[in-house]
């Protein structure tokens, strides 16, 4: 192993907590993963002691909002990627609902330039192009232009296309270009964007609620189209047990449909809305315990393919309004892994499912870098301290968006170090991984 330039010693693989391994790296690639202490470190290699830390491949977020261009008071590409680096992400796919909308190559190129300037080491940014012009749902965006500029997928984001005819043509066009359509499943006539689940809680609060079948109805449309056309469609931020059943049946028939859910749907229920807490207002809304358990079961079995943050930062003054006037969205980069690792700790989710959903499957779906720790894989990995605890405060969050129901809570687990292509992009403050002179 004379070519090795970095060694990570005595780390614990996420899926094998009884083992310790040494990770050997060279020129931004994996050389090998060996039992701890079985191979000496080559002379001149940097050596890090990772004892007590969990080794994970770099995370990929297939659904985030970075707000730039046009809404920099909420977030910028620089602050968003800094928060993503802190959260353990190597790859970030950002939605098109910017101002102007990312429906042309110039906006895509602007995003990529800003990412390169602010974070040349990573995390990597992969823009998602608009499905229709201005996200208006009436005319198709120039997807070939967007693909050439660097978009990895297309979506109408939070404004689902009401016309099935237009949506069909968009899916066909995207497929011809090798782009996956990501659809926000929400019936546009059933309380769209209400931000609270329709049920006893919404009735008690006197709020217009969104029924969970509104999501399932739109998902069923997408599934039937995907089956009829023989084309894959990806369903965004699934929140409802009824939608899970639609997906389960579709996959049993061999339909090329994939789906994601988010940490907040697995960690909070509609009760987080409490007495009009806008930090818990999100679209689709937080649902019931029954929905949450269905999502966990679906994630464990692969009915739901991946996890995504749906990172949606807002300025404080935008959330400090009456509930129905506040925008939907939760800031999620920095709490995502802590929340989902907590599910593993409580045995609500296996580590195998977590690694698949955060690390492996997103790359497969969207043709992004994937690290399985095989020789030649990109050296995208993180070291996670499962014993660390930290209080979620506005000051502790790097993102401009402090809008999270986790605010004020103490979470267990923190990313100690995050590497993209073998380069350190985040290290916990005050804790040096590499010894001086290493």
N, C-alpha and C positions, 0 to 999 in steps of 0.2 A: 504493500500500500504506500509506496514511496511518493505517489502523486497527491496524496491526501494533504489538504491545507487546513482542515478543521476537524476536530473530534469533540463530540458531545458525550460525556461520560456518565454512565450509571443512571440513565433516564428510565422511567417506568412507562412502557407502552400503554396507551389508553385501553386497549382491548385485552391486555394481559397484565393485570395489576400484580400478579405474583412474580413477574420477571423484571430484570433490569437489563438494559441494552446499551451498547455504545454505537453512536451514529458517526460514520465516516463520510466526509464531504470533500469535494474538490471542484473548483471552478463553477460553483453554483449548482452542482449536481450531486446526487446521492451516489456514493461509492459502494457502501454496504451498511447493513445493520447486523451487528454481531452481539453475542452474549457478553455482558459486561466483563471487562478484564481479560477477554480471550485473545485480544490483539494489542500489541503495543502501539502507542501513538508515534507516527513517524517524526523524525527530527525536523524541527521548524514549524510543525503544525500548531495552530492555536488550539488549546484544550480548555473546555469548560466543564465544571463539575455540576451535573444536573441531578444529583441525588435528592430524592424527595419530590422531584418534579415529574409531571406527567407529560409524555411526548405525544403530540398530535400533528397530523399533517396540517398545513395552512388551511384556514377556512375560506370558503367561497360564499359570498352573499349575492344571490341572483335577483335581488329586489330591494333597491334602496333609492332614496331621493336626496340628491346633493344640492338642489336648489339653484345652482349657478349654471347658466347666466340668468340674471334678472331678479333673483330673490335672495341676495347675499346677506340680508339681515337675518334670515333664518339659518343659513349654512353657506359655506363656500366649499369648493372642491378641496381646498387646502385643509380646512378644519374637519371636513367630513372624512377625508382619507386619514388624517391624524387620529381621529376617533376610531376608525376602522382598524388601523394598525394597533392601537391599544387593545382593541377587542379580539385580536388574533387573526384578522382577515388578510389573506394574500391577494384575493381577487374580489372586486366589487363591480356589480352591474348596476348602472344608475338609470332611472326612469326618465322619460322624455318630457315630463310636465314642467319644463323650465319656461322662462319668458325672455326671448322667444322660445317656442316649442322646438324640440329637437326633431324637426321634420325636413331638414336639409343638411347637406354635407358641411356647410360652414359652421353650424352649431356643434356638430359632432367633432369636427377638427378643433374647435375652440376648447371643448371639454378635454380632449386628449392633450392638447398643448398645456392647459392649466395643470393637469395631473403631472405631466412630465416636469414642468417647472417647479412645482411645489413638492413633489414626492418622486424624484428620479429613481430612488431605490425601490419604490413600491409603498403601499399596495398598488397593484395594477388596476387600471380603470377600463371598463368595457361598457360603453354607452349602449342603451337600448333606444332604438329609433321609434318615432311615432308611427302608428299603424295608419292613421288618417291625418290629413292636413289640419294643423291646429288642434288636433284631437277632437275635431268637430263631428266626426262620424259620418261625413257626407262624401268625401273624395279621398282616394287612396294617396298616401304619401309616396314619394319617389324612393321606394325601398332599395332598388339597385344602387342608387347614389349613396344611400345611407350605408349599405353593406360595404361598398368600396371604401367609404370613409372610415369604417371600423366598427360599425354596430354589429352586435352579436345576436340580437333578437329584436322584435318589434312588438309594440303594445300600445293600446289606447289608454293605458294606466287606469286611473280611477273613473274614467268616463266610458263605460262599456258601450260598444256599438249596438244601437237599438235595431238597426236594419240587418236582418239575417242575410239578405242578399249581398249587401256591401261587405259584411263580415266574411261571408263565404269567399267572395272574390279576393279579399285581402289575404285570407289563409292560403288560397291557391297561389297567389302572386309571391307571397313570402316563401312558400315551400319550393317554388321554382328557383329561388335564390339561395336556398339552404338556410333560411332564417326560421326560427321558431316563433310562433305567436304566443305571447303571454296575455291571458285574458283575466281581467277583473270581473269575476262572476257576480252580477248583481242585476236583478230585474229592474229596468229603469222606471217602472211605474209603482213598485212596492217600497215606498219610503226610502228611496236611494239616499245614502250618506247620512242616515239618521243618527248614527253613532251610538245607539243603545239598542239592545236586543228587545224585540217585542215580547212582553210577558208581564208577569206580576210586578216586577220592579219598574218597568216603564210606566205601567198604569199607576203605581203608587206615586211616582214622581211627576205624573202628568205630562210625560214626554211622548212624542211620536216615536214609536219603536219600529225597527226593521225586522220582519219575520225571517226566520232562518230558511224558509222555503224559497224566499226570493233569490238566495244564492244558489240553491239546488236547482231551481228552474233554469237559470242561465247556464249552469254547469251541464245540465242534461242536453240543452241545445248544442253546446260545444261538443259534447261527447258524440251526439248523433251526427253532427257534421264531420267530425274527425273519422267516424266509422264509415260514413257514406263516401267521403273523399279519399280515404286511405292516407290521411295526412295527420301528423302529430300536432296537438295543441297542448299548451301548458296552462294549468289553472292556478291562478295566484291566490295567496293567503286564504286557504280553506279554513273555515271557522265552524262549520255545521256538521253534525252527524248525518243529516240527510244528504249532504254533498258527498261525504265519505262513502255512503252506500251507492250513490250514483257512480263514483269512481271505481269502487270495488267491483260492481257488476260489469262495468265497461272493460276493466282489465281482464276479468274472467272470460270475456268474449274476444280478447286479443286486440282491443282498440288501442291505438297509439296515443294514449293520453298520459300526461304526467301532472304532478301537483306538488304544491308546497303548503306548509303552514308556518306559523311564526311563534317564537318563544312566548309572546304575551298571551296567545290563546291556550298555551299549555300550562301557564303559570298563574293566570288570573281568570276569574269569571266575571259575569255581569255585576256582581256585588261590588267590584272595585269602583264602579261609578258612584256608589255610596250616595251621598247627598250632592249630586250634580258635580262630581269631580271631573273636570274637563281633561285632566291628565290621562284619564282612562277612556276618553272618547276617541274611537278609532273606527275605520271602515274597512271591512265589515266589523260589526261590533263584537265585543267580548260576549261570549254565550254562557251556557249553563255547565254544571258539573258533568252532566251526561254527554254534552258535546265535547268537553275537554277529554273525557275518558275515551270517547270514540276516536278522537284525533291521536291520542297517545297510542292506542292499539293499531291504528292505521299506519302511523310512523314506524312502529316496531316491525310490522309485517311487510312494509314496503308499498302498501296501497298508496300512501303519501310518500313521494320520492325524496323530497328535500326539505330542509329548513331554510328560511330567509328572514331577514330582520324586518322588512318593510320600514326601514329607518326613515322616519318622517318628521324632521325637526321643524319646530315653530318657535318664533320669538315669544318671550314670556307674556307680553301685552296681548298677543293674539289669543292666548289660552285663558287669559284673565277676563273673561266675558261671560254673559249668561250661556248656559250649556248649549242651547240650540244655535247660538251665534258662533261658537268656537269652532275652529277648523278641526277636522279629524287628523289623528296621527300621534304616534309614539316614537320617541327617539330611542333607537335600539342597539346601535353598534357596540356600546361599551358594557352592556348588561347581558347580551345574548348568550355568550358561552357560560357565564356564571349561572344563569337561569336554567339552561339545559343540562349543565353538569350537575346541578342540584337535583334534577330528575333522575339522573344516573345514581347519585348518592342515595336517593330515596327508593331506588329500584323500581321507579315508574317507567324507566326507559333503559335499554341496554347501551353500554358503551359502543358496541358494534353498530347499533342503529344510529347513534349520534355521529360516529365517524363517517358512516355512509351518507348521512343526510347533510352534514356540514362540509365534508371534505372530498368525497369521491363522486357521488352521483351528480352534483351540480356541474362538475367539469365534463362528465360524460354527456349530459343533456345539452350543454351549450358550447361544447368544444373548447374548453378552457384548460389551462395547465392542471394536472392532477399528480399528486405525490402519493404513491403507495409504498414508499421506502424501498423500491426496487432499484438496482443499479441503473443510473442514467436518468432517473426521475428528477424533476426540478427540486432543488433544496428549499422548498416551501414548508416550513414547520414552525411550531410554537412549543414553548415550555410553559406548562400551566401549574400553578401552585394551588393544590386543592385545599390547603389548610389556611391560606391567607384570607383575611376578612377585611372588608372596606365598607364605609358608609357612603351611600349614593347621595351626594350633595351637588348643588349647582357648581361649586368650586372643583369638585372631584371629576366632573365630566369635561372632556376635551371638546366635545361637540358644542356648537352654539345652541343646539336644542336641548333644553333641560326638561322637556315635557315627557315624563315617564312616571307611571304609577309606582316605580321603585324608589322614587325620591324620598329620602328620609329613612329608607330601610338599610339594614346591614346585610350585605351579601357575602357568601363564602366562595372563595376561589378567585384567582386573578392571574392574568397572563404575565408571566415573569419576563419572557422574551419572545419576540416574533421575528422570524427570518423569512425573507422573500428572495428566492434565487441565491440563498446562502449569505445574504446581507442583512444585518440587523436593522430592522425598521422601528422597533420599539423595545425598550428595556425599562422595567419597573424602576421608578425613581429611587435613588439611594442604594440600589442593589446591583452590584456589578457581577455579571455572569463569568467573565473571563478574568483570571488573575493578572495582576500587573506583570507585563513582560511576556505574557503568553502569546 
